[in-house]
Amino acid sequence: MRRIARCDPARIIPKMEKPRAPITAGAAGIALFFAEVARDARASRRSRTAERACMWLRASEKTHKDPRTAYGFRGLPFSRSFGGLGVFHGRAGVYTVAARVASVRGDVKGFRAAASRFIATWDAASKRKNFPNEIFSGVAGFIHAACDFEAQAVALGIEADDGVRRVGREAHARVYESLARVARRPLPKGLRLGYGHGLIGEVDAILAWNPRPTATVAAVLDQLLAQAVVEDELAAWPAHVGDEPGGWIWPTWCNGMAGHVYLWCRAYEVFLDKRYFTAARLSAQTTAYLLPAHPSVCCGLAGQALALHRYFRLTGDPAYRRHALARARRACAQAITLRKIGLSYFQGLAGIAHLAHMLHTERTPRLPLIDSGE
């Protein structure tokens, strides 16, 4: 945490790899980290920590004048950023974090300004023909963000803007319509299944907005169960339909088993179907068995720690709390020794430091936006 606190965003951001603005890999994720720490701090420290969050937010917004630097990914065409409009990979997330910072500061005017910009970003994104449904770059991310705006409004003692609720309803309807099409036929070859970029994240977002069982969601969950390969009490889903399961992404949160823990835990809580509990158990067991090479939230140990603690919350099994703590300690120890690790939330130090902070302050470890509204 001290390593991040010593950094000056004005100097750091121009040297960061692209994309430099969003929650996943850029300055908004560092602002999110400081906002979360500020929420738990005493009054005097809360003000200083919230100001650091503001510094990173302002720095993130300054990058917007060059969208290719702000939201383009190195080695990929800018079209793969879908205009840089999404929540986790785009500017909608900058405004979601701005609302969190305003909530911590008790700034109703700032919260409403962030909500207005968030709504305008959704309106622009929803008009794009190529805008995907996924969590990281697309529509499903807006569902989680709309839930988060509601939570921050409650914390401020106000009601969320009707426009924010409209965003949530429209995003939910759009993803649900897509799931209805998926439910009517076999999953097509090549369809992405991961949490960050695929179908399981979309289903989880639908259940986060409307935690009631429906036949459409049940049909898609059953199709997902059919994709699993189970052997010796370990499970694997392919990253894409038709692929061989396993490989380097098998342990990850973004496309691997740690992400499946989140979906199947929520699916069981909503449907109370024992098959979904079994899927959650196998996903957690497999996550505990695998050791990724990186300490990050997105692709490594910190993401596993959060997923294992999610399963502990479902079952109360203390073994999984121990697994989660062991992964968190390993992530922290590894992050300290890495010289080239960045500062971002999902791919770097900020997410790992936030996990450590939650455990140190004896807060329940949760993944912001994805898991915090439960």
Buried (B, 14 or more C-beta within 10 A) or exposed (E): BEEBEEBEBEEBBEEBEBBBBBBBBBBBBBBBBBBBBBBBBEEEEBEEBBEBBBBBBBBBBBBBEEBEBBBBBEEEEBEEBBBBBBBBBBBBBBBBBBBBBBBBBEBBEBBBBBBBBBBBBBBBBBEEEEBBBBBBBBBBBBBBBBBBBBBBBEBBEEEBBEBBBBBBBBBBEBBBEBBBEBBEEEBEEEBBBBBBBBBBBBBBBBBBBBEEBBEBBBBBBEBBBEBBEEEEEBBBBBBBBEBEBBBEBBBBBBBBBBBBBBBBBBBBBBBEBEBBBBBBBBBBBBBBBBEBEBBBBBBBBBBBBBBBBBBBBBBEEEEBBEBBBBBBBBBBEBBEEEEEBBBBBBBBBBBBBBBBBBBEEEEEBBBBBBBBBB
